[in-house]
Structures are given as C-alpha cells and as structure tokens.
Amino acid sequence: ARHPYSCADGVWRYRLLEIDSDPCAALIERGIRSIIVCGDSYARHFFQGLALITSGNYETGAVDPEHAEECFGESQFTEKLKCSYYYHGSPHVCGGSGHLTRGEGNL
C-alpha cells in the first residue's frame, strides 16, 4: 500500500498528494472566495487540512511560520507537540485569491 511519506537520509518527508482537480478553481468557479471555519478540535483539524490543500504547501501550510521548523508534515496536526494549536490564523490560499480564516469560537 502506498503511504504519503518517504524516508531519505533518515528523515520522513511528506509526498505531495495527487489531486485530480484544482480545489481553488472549484471554489472560485462556485463564487466561493472566503471560508470561515468555527468549532471544536475537529473543526480545527478541518481548517488545517483545508489550509494545506488550498495553499498547496503540504509541509508547513497550516502552521504559523514561526513554528514551521518544529511543526511540519503530519506533525502540523499533533497535539503532543502543541503544533495543532500553532495553526496559521489566516493562511495565504489559492494564490492570494481566496481567504481562509478561523471564526470566533472553540478552536
């Protein structure tokens, strides 16, 4: 079975996912330019996943840049290192044509 990671030089690296269609084009085609995500830890993980897909940066696209060195790849979602709490509040998505933000609430 294929897994999304590869190991080279003793370092696990995330391989880019192969997506059949452009998620940003699909959103823009439907007139969606802004998404606000509110909710609990499930919503936080959804927000982070959406940030990765729409930014095209699967290694550090969901975390605040100051924590990118320690929180990359799948560790962006981990609570053990508190990386899932260092999410980027308003990531650059869809080449700047989209706006993704976390709403007020329990994130």
HELIX and SHEET records of a PDB file:
HELIX    1   1 PRO A   23  GLU A   29  1                                   7    
HELIX    2   2 SER A   41  SER A   55  1                                  15    
HELIX    3   3 PRO A   65  HIS A   67  5                                   3    
HELIX    4   4 GLY A   73  PHE A   77  5                                   5    
HELIX    5   5 CYS A   83  TYR A   85  5                                   3    
HELIX    6   6 CYS A   94  GLY A   96  5                                   3    
SHEET    1   A 2 TYR A   5  ALA A   8  0                                        
SHEET    2   A 2 VAL A  11  TYR A  14 -1                                        
SHEET    1   B 3 SER A  34  VAL A  37  0                                        
SHEET    2   B 3 GLY A  98  ARG A 102  1                                        
SHEET    3   B 3 HIS A  92  VAL A  93 -1                                        
END                                                                             
